């Protein structure tokens, strides 16, 4: 008697993943690694004694992330649905636990430190929100037009998460998670009129943050409006960032030829790496980066539109929105279009766990594309 080979649920029904989207992700990743090395080697040599310190670690996480992306692209995306509440609960507990850590020299408590590694629970929370909201909305999508089912539970969840973010404090993470939640609610069927109320909630939160939390968030808004008021201290990073952008001109100074990365622009390998892109590759390079992110979001939404069900569609929209909104916020910060909130540029900024999580999440989109391809055959 022949023994039937065991396969993962749904795996035998999967088609080929979206190759264009996969290549686009690899292009963004390769571009990001090249710019990270260019932006970081001076700082790495000065502070770490090794020019390859940052790029070496990031490359390792990039390999791990690509492997995770490929593995997850083979796992039926429906698998994640039943675990959505538990993943959210774990992320929530981690965000509570991080508030009891020592924090950094400024009292900011966002990271867990495990030996030479560190990670932010908020990175897990982003994906947890996408999973939970996608599961909830796909279950109750016929009732999303009502306040009870289409607004209240999501507002409560976002409120709790935003409060924990505020306590870290982590303004950029708060804005990003609120943005992800709002996009999923809107796409899921929440009536536009309820977003007026959501805007009111956000306004109240920001007012509270700017009054009670004025030592941190209030200062961010003040120095945003007065970017050259304290060029040797509070506005140093913004001033040097704008100088980097202006120095690039149309075509840039050339790859590797930035001057601001030589101890002028603080931490150029992190949140302000886009300024180095502008300085070295100019306006043309900056536009290319922006276009790549626009294409990423477009392809993510395109795959979402072809998903066999609402859950898969919402997963794709959530992950694409996360990357797109985060890139938008980072570029806005670097150009001083919004207050400095400390947000990284996906695929480009140094941060191993963030990169690994982003690539793993993209694996979910690739799996949805496999199912979408199978639907056509």
N, C-alpha and C positions, 0 to 999 in steps of 0.2 A: 504493500500500500504506500503510495507516494505521500511524503510529508509536505504540506503546504508551507511555503516560505512566509515567515512573518514580516510584515512591513508596517511602518508607522501609519496611523489612520490618515487616509486621504493622500498618502504619498504616491500610491499607484495611479492616482488620477491626475497627477501634476504634469504640466507641460514645461516648455523652456522658459527661463526667466527673460525679462526684458533686457536684451543685450545693450541697447543704446543707453539705458539708464545705468547699467552696471559700468559701462565704459566711462560715462560722465562722472560717476562717483570716483573711479580710479584716477581720472584726470584731475579732479579737485584735490584728491589725496596727494598725488604726486606734486602738483603745483604748490600745495601747502607745505609739504616737506622741504621742497627746494627753498621756498621763501623763509621757512623757519630756520634753516641752516644759515642762510644769508643774514638774517636778522639777529641771530643768537650767538654766532661764534665769538664776537668780541667780548660780550658779557660772560660767556662760558669760560673763555680763556682767563679773563681778569678775576672772576670770582671763584671759579672751580679749577683753574689750572689745566683745563682740557677743552679745546675748542669744539670738540664733538660731544660734550656732555649732554646738551639738550637734544640735539638731533639723534644721537645714538639711542637714548631712552625713548624718544618719540617714535623712531623707526621700529623698535621692538613692539611697542603698543600698536603701531599701525599694522604690523604683521599679525599680531594676535586679533586685532579688530577685523581684518579681512578674513581670517579663518573663521571667526565667530559669525561674520556676515554670511559666508558661504554655507556654514553648517545650518544657521537659522533659516536661510533661504530654502532649505530642504525640509524644514519642519512645518507641517500644516498649520497655518496661522490660526485656525480654530482652536488649536491646542492652548493658546494663551487666554482664551476667553474664561475658562473655568478658574484660572489662577489669578485673574485680574484683582479681585478683592484682597487676596492674600499678599500679592505683590505690593498693592497700595498700603496695606497694613504694615508690612515690613518697612517700606519707605517712610511711613509716618513715624514709626517707632525709632528709626534711625535719626530722623530729623529732631525728635524730642531728645534723644540721647546725646546728640552733638552739642546741645545747649549746656550740657553738664561737663563738657571738656574745658580744658584750660584756655583755649583760644590762642590767637597770635598776640604780638606785642601791642596791637591796637584794641584788643579785647573782642575781636571778631571771631565768632565760633561757627565756621562753616565746614571744617575739615576733620576727618579722622586720620590720625597718623599711625601707620603700621610699619615700623622699621623705616626703610627709606621711601616707602610709598605713602601716598595720601589720596583720599577721595572725598568728594562732596556728596552727601546723601541727596542733595537737590538734583543731581544728575539721574539718580534712580527715580526720584519723584516725578521728573518730567515724563518718563516712559510710563510710570505707574498711572499718572493722570490720563495719558492717552489711552491706555488699556482699559481703565475703569470707566471713563466716559464713553468710550466706544462700545463697551459691553452694555452699559446702562441705556444708552440712547438706542442701540439696535434692538433692545428688548422692548422699550417703551416708545418707539418712534411714532406710533399712532396717537400718543397722548402728549407729544412734545409741545403742542400749541397751548396747553394749560399751564398755569402758574405752579400748580402742585407737582406736576410731573416733568415739566420742561424747564423750570427755573429753580425752584426751592432747593432740591437736593444738591444741585450743582453749585449753587451759591454758597450753601453751607460747607461743602467740601473745599471749595476755593477759599472761603473765609478762614477755615482752620489752617490750611496750608500757608496762606498769606500771612497769618499771624505768626506762625513758626518762622517763616522767612524773615519777617520784621524783627524778630527777637535775635536773629543771628548777628547783625542785620545783613540782608541781602536784597537790595532794591531791584537789581537787574533780574535776579531769579524770580522775584515776585511778579514783575511786569511780564516776564516770559511765560510763566505758568498761567497767569490770568489771560494772556493772549491765546495760548494753546486752548484753554478751556472755552474761551469765547468763540473761537473759530469752530470748534467741534459742536458747540451748542447751536451756532448759527446754521452750520451745514446739516446738523441733525434735525432741524425743524423748529427751534425756538423762535417765537414770533419777534420781529424786529423791535416792537414796542417795549419788550422786556429788557432790551439792551440799554434803554434810557435809564431804567432803574439800576442796571449793572454799572452804568457810567456814574450814577450817583453814589453807589457803594465805593467805587474806586476813588471818586473825588473826596469822599469822607475819609477813606484810608489815607490818602495823600495829605489831606489837611491835618489829620492826626499825626502822621509821620513828620510833617514839617514843624509841628508845634511841640509835641511831647518828645519827638526824636530829633530835635533841631541840631544837636551836637553832631549827628552823622548825616542824616538826609537833608536837613535844612542847609547845612554848609555846602552840600553838593549843588543845590539849586542856586545858592548865592554865587559860588565861584563859576557856575555855568553862565550866569548873567554878567559876570565881571571876570572874564577869562585871563586878563592881564593884571589883575589886582595884586597877585602875590606870586610873581614868576620864579622866585627862588624857593618856594615851598609848596603851598596848596595847589597852585595852578601850573606848576612846573611841567607836569606831564602833558597837559593840554597845550601849553605854549610850544613845547618842543614838537608835539605832534603836528600842530598847524604849520610850524616852520618846515618840518619834513615834507608835508604835503605840498607846500608852496615851492619848495626847492626842486621838486620833481619836474615841474613844467609839463609839456606835452608828451615827451618821450622818455623822461627820467634820466638819471645820472648813469644808469647801467647796472645790471645785476651785480650785486656784491659791492657797489661803490657808494652806499649810503654813508653819510658823515654823522648823522644824528645818532646812529646806533653805537657810536664810540663814546659811551658814558654820558651822552647828552639827554637822550630820551630814555627815561627809566623803564626797565623791563620791556624792551622792544619785542621780545619773543612771545609776550603774552597778549594782553588786551589791545595793545597799540601796534600790532604787527602790520595792520593795514596801512599805517602811516609810512612804514618802510617800503611796502609795495608801491605806494604813490611816489616816494622819493626815488626809488631805483628804476621803476618801470613807467613812471609818469602817469598822465591822465589816461593814456591808452591802456596801460596795464591795469589801472584801477577799474576802468570800464569793463575790461575782460573778466576780471574777478566778479564784478556785479552781474554780468551777463551769465556767467557760469552758475551762479546761485539762482538767477531767474529761471534758467533752463532746468535746474534741479527741481524747483518748485513746480514748474509747468509739467515736467515728466511725472513727478509724484502724483499730481492731481489727475493727469491723464490716465495713469494706472488705476487710480481710485475710481475714475468714471467707468472703468471696464471691470471692476470687481464683481464677482458673482453674488455678493450679498452686502448688506449695509455695514456689517461689522468690519469686513475687509476694506470697504470704502473709507470708513472713518479712521481706521488704523493708518492708511496711506495719507489721508489728509492731515492727521495729527502729526505724524513724523515729518512730513514735508513742511508743514507750518512751523514746527519747532525749529528746524534748520533755517528756514527762510526768515522767520521773525528774529531769531538770534543773530543772523548775519546782518539784518537790517539795523537792529539795535546797536551792534558793535560799530558798524560804519557810521551811524549817527553820532555815537559817542566820540569816535576818533576825529570826526569833523566838527565837533562841538555843537552839533545840531540838537542834542539833548544832554542833560547833565551826565557827568562821568559816573557810571553805575557799576563799573568793573565787570564787564561781560566779554567773553572770549569770542573769537571768530572761528566758526566751525571749520575743521580740517586744517586750519592755518596756525592757530594759537597753540602754544605749548601746554600740554595737559593730557597725560596718557589715559586716565580713566574716562575723561570726557570723550576723547577720540574713540576709544573702544566701545563705549556705550552708543555713540552716534552710528558707528558702522554696524553694530549689532542690530540696532533699530532698523537700519536700512535693509538688513536681511529680511525683516518682516515684509517690507514693501516688495522685495524681490520674490518672496513666496506668493504674495497676492498676485503678482504678475504671472507666475507659473499657472495659477488657477485660472486667471483671465485668459491666458493663451489656450488652456485646455478647453475652455468654454466655446472657443471658436471652431474647434475641430469636431 
